[in-house]
Amino acid sequence: MMKSLTLKLLTILVALNISLWANPEEEKVLSFFKNAIAASADYELKKIEILKKEPLEEAKGFHAYFVKIDLTLKAKKKDISISDIVFTNGEVLTKDFLYLETKKSMKNSLTLDVDASFYDKAHLIEGSIEAKNKLLVFSDPLCPSCMEVIPELIHFTKENSKDFALYYYNFPLSIHKGADTLVKAMIKAKQDGLKDITLKVYEEVFELEKTDEQSVLDTFNKAMGTKYTLVQIDTKEIRAILEQDIQKAKDILVKGTPTLFINGKRDMSKKAYKDMVK
């Protein structure tokens, strides 16, 4: 229901070459959304909010609008929020741009900024919580790029622990079969006080021959010297930690891994922190 509703709403918002006549630009965007989301027997529109406006260097005159839509599902009497990004120059609106050379979505490269609520002790894996420079990463231990980026981040922060802090959020992707199980095992190991578990997992470079839960856990146990069972890694507490991390990613529109933020701002290069050391 949730997925189909989301798709229905976002399909409504796809309309290209729609004239927006109100003024100023922000009011045009809000007016467009209010008019585009028609009344429905399934949901009630509660609020539409612009979270962020960002100019596009690649499309002069256009801005990216980060929009949050609050709805109430009438049947379930449940409040939900849907976040999306649209692009407009004040005259036309489009749901996305594609880079001609790479054919990749521009929308997928954009996120909201990270605020202070993300920097908690539970997610600090290296450095000092008092450090002036805060690195924060969403990652998947089966993501090939993550296997390169995460160890570098951890070693760098360890060497510069007075000035840098590294915060780690679990974000297993559905395309990586077995990632959920591996992440839950990592969470359990961290709860049990296994030192440097994140670094050890990424340096192990797991190549799973089988992706069923038991096989993935067996591989983890053999590599990490643990003896966890599926019951032990699938507790309510562990599931909640994973779900909260995933929700944090969704809140700021993170869609892939590794996604790195430096002092709240996304770093597409994933290397800019190296230039911050004097």
N, C-alpha and C positions, 0 to 999 in steps of 0.2 A: 504493500500500500504506500509506504513512505517513498520507495524508489519510484513507483509509477507516478505519484503525485509530483515529485521533484521534476521528473522528466516532462510531465505535462506543463508545469509552470515555466520551466526553462524553454520549452518549445514555444510557448506563447511569447516569450521575450526575445526570440531570435530575429524577429522581423527586421529586415534590412531596408535602408533607404526610406525610413520613416521620418517625416518632417516633425520637428519639435518647435512649437511656436511660442511657448512661454519664455519669460526672461526673469532672472539671469539663467546661466547654463544649468546650475544645480537644480533650480526649480523645474526646468524643462525635463531633466532626468527623472525627478520624483513624480512629476505629472504623467510622464510616459508610463512609468511602472504602475501607477494607480489606475490608469486607463486600460493598460494591457492585461492586468490581472482581473478578469471579470468575476462577478459574483458567482458562487458555486454552492451546490447543495452539500459538497464535501468539506469545504473549509471556509473560514472567515478571515479576511485580511485584517490584521491588527495594527501593523506599523511597517513603514518602509523608511530605512535610515541609510544615509550615505556615510560610510565609515572612513573613507579616504578618497582623495582626488589626486591623481598623479599625471603629470604631462608625459607624453610619449616622444622620445627623441627620434624614434624610427618612423613616426607618422606625425609630421609637423601639423600643429593645430588641433590634434586630437588629445583627449585626456582619458585615462582609465578611471572608471568609477567603481569603487568597491561598495557593493550594496548588500544590506542585510534586510531580509523580509521575514517578519514575524507573522505566523498564522496560527489559527486554532482549528484542529480537526474536529468537526462537529460530532461525528459519531462516537469518537473516543474521548471527547472533551479534553484533548491534549494539545498543549502549546508546542510548536516547533519553530525552528529558525532555519532559513535557507540563505546561504551567502553566495554571491556571484559577482562577476566582473563584467562590465559592459564598456564600450568605447564610443565616444561621441565628440564631434567638433562643434556641437550646438545646432547643427542642421540635420545631420543624419546620425543614426545609431547602429552599431554593429556588435555582435556578440563576441567576435574574435578577429584577430589578424593572423595570417600565416607568413612566416619568413620564406621568401621565394627560394633561397639557396638551400636551406635545411628542411623546408616543409614542416617545421615545428610550429606549434601554437605559441603565440605571444602570451596568451592568457596564462599558460602553464608556467611561465617564467616570472609571474607577478605574485606577490604575497603581501599581506599586511605586515606591519612591523611587530616585533616582539616587545611586550611591555614587562614591567617589573614583576608581575605575577608569575612569570615563567622561571625566574631565578630563585628557586628554592633549594634547600639543602638536600632533599631527596633525589634531585636530578644532577647534583654536582658530582662529577666523577674525577676531577683533577683540578688542582689549583686552590686558591683561597676565595671564599665567598666574599671577602672584602676587596678583592682585586678590582682595579679600575676598569680593566678590559674584560668584557664578558663574551665568550664564544658559546654559541648554542647550536646544536645540530640535531636534526631529525634523521634517523638512520635505520637501515634494514641490514642485519648481519649476512644476508644472502645476496645483497646488492653488490655487483662487481666493483663499481666505483667507490662504494662505501668501504670496501676492504682495503682500498688504497688510502682514502682520505682519513678515516677514523684513527688508525695507528699514528699517522703523522700528527694529527691534532693532539692526541694524548701525549706523545713524546714531546711535542713542542710546549704544551702547557706545563708538563712536569719540569722542563728545563727553565721555564719562565713563570714559575708558580706565584711569585710575588706580584706580578703585574697582570696575570691572566687567570681566568677561571673558565672551566669547560663544563657545560651542562649538556646532558645527553637525554634525548627523548626517543623512545621506541616507536618506530613507524613501519611495521612489516607490510610489504605490498602484496596484494593478492596474486600478482604474477609470479611470485617466488613461493612455490609450494613448500610447505614445511617451516616457513619463517615464523609463523605464529607459535608453533611448538618450541622452536629454538629460543625465541624471545621469552616465553614463559619460563623456560629453564634458566635463562640468564637472570630473570627477576628473582626466581627462587634462590639461585646461588648468591645473588647480592644480599638477599634477606638473611642468608646463613653466614654472611661475613666473608665470603671467598674474595680474597684480595685481587684487585686488578682484573676482575672477571670480564669486563667489556674488552679490554685490550687483548686478553688471552683468546677470547672468542674470535675476534677479528684477525688476529695473527695466525690462528689455526687455519683459516680459509676453508670453511666447510664446503665440500663438494658431495652433495647427497646423492647416493645411488637410488635410494628409496625415500619417498616423501610422506609415507604414512606416519602418524604421530609416534608410534612405538619405535619405528626405525630411526626417526630423527632424534628421539630422546636417547636411544641406545648409542648413537653416534656422539651425542653431546657428552653422555656419561663416560664413554671411553676416552674422549679427548680431555675432559676436565677432571677426571678421577672422582666423579660423583656416582651416586647410586640412586638417583631419583626415580620415582614411579610416576605414571601419568596422573594418578590421583594427587600426588604431592605438588605437581606443577599446575594443576587446574583448580586451585582453590578460588573461592569467591574474592578474596583479597587480591590475588595475583591477576585475575581477570579484570578487576576494577582498575588496577594500576595500568594495565595495558590499554583498556578502554579509555581511560582518562588521557593518556598520552596521545592516542589516536584522535580524540576529540580536540585536544589542544592544536594538533596539526590542522584539523578541519576548520577550527575557529579563525585561523589566520590564512586559510586557503593554500596550505602546503599540499602539493599533489605528488611529489616524487622525492627520491633520496639519491645522494645525501643533500639535504637543504641546510645551508650554514648561514647563521646570522652573527654579525659582529657588532656588538654594542647596539643591538636592536634592529639593525638594518641587514637585509639579505645581501650576501656576497656571492654573486654568480660565479666568480672565478674560483672560489673556495681556497684561495691562496693569499688574500690580502693581509691576513694577520701576520704573515711572515715579514712584511715590510714595516710592521709596527714596532719592531725591536730595534733599539738604538745600538 
